Amino acid sequence: MPTLFLKHKVSSYDSWRPAYDAHVSKRTEAGLKEIGVYRDSKDPNSLLIAWATDDVSKAKTFIDSPDLKARMKEAGVLMDPKFWFAD
């Protein structure tokens, strides 16, 4: 099953996490199943997130959506997110 990875930095993990959790229904609709949210041990506001997906096309539509971009901005994402897929 393909895995989608996301790396980005946030202004505050404690502020970001509730916004991320509140968006779970949209990730579920996109067919994403969370594997984990990982914080850098030296910078806890630098995150790596992994999801399993069985529909790469649907996942790509989700990560390109204006809704996701707006939600990320509201949640305090500081840098352009880096997404990639792996098998």
N, C-alpha and C positions, 0 to 999 in steps of 0.2 A: 504494500500500500504506500503510495507517495506520502512524503512528509513535507509540510510547508513550514519554513522557518522565518522568523521576523526578529530583527535586531534594531533597537532604537534606545534613545536616552530620554528620560522624563525629568521634569522639574522636581517632582516628589513622588516616590513610590507610594507613600501613604495616601496621597490625593489621587494618583492614577488608578490604583487597584480597584476601588469601588466603581469607577467609571468603566473599567475593563469588565468587571463582573456583571455590571448592568447590561452589557451588550451581548451577553451569551446567547440570547435567542437569535440574533442575526448571524452569529457564527454557526449556530446549529442549523439554521436555514441554508447556509452555504455549504453544509456537509462537513464542517470542521469538527474534529474531536480532539480536545486538548490533551496533549502529552505532558506538558509542563511549562511553567513560567520560571525562568532562572535569572537570578540577580548576580552581577559581577561581584566577587568577593572584595574587590578593592573600590568599587563604585556601585553601591546598591541601587542607584538610579539608572544604571545601564542594564538593559534587559535583553534576554534571548527567550523567545517563545516558540514552542513547537506544537504543531497540530498534525494529526493524521487526516488524510482525505482520500475518498475513493472517486472524486470527480474534480480533476485539476481545472477544467474549464469553469466550473461553478466557483471554485476557490479564487481563480483569477478575476472573475467578475466581481466578487466580493472585495478583493484587495484594491481594485481599481475604482470602487464606488465612491461617489461624492459623500455619501453618508459616513463611510468609514473615515475618510479624510477629515471631515468635520468633527467627528467624535474624538479622533486622536488629538486634534488641535485643542478641543475643549478639555481633554484629560491631561494636557500638559506635556505632550510629546514635543521634545526640543529639536530633534534633528530629523531629516528625511529618513523614513523607515527603509530598511533594506530587507526585501523579501526574496526568498529563493526556495526552490523545490529540490528535493532529493528523493531517490528511490531506495 
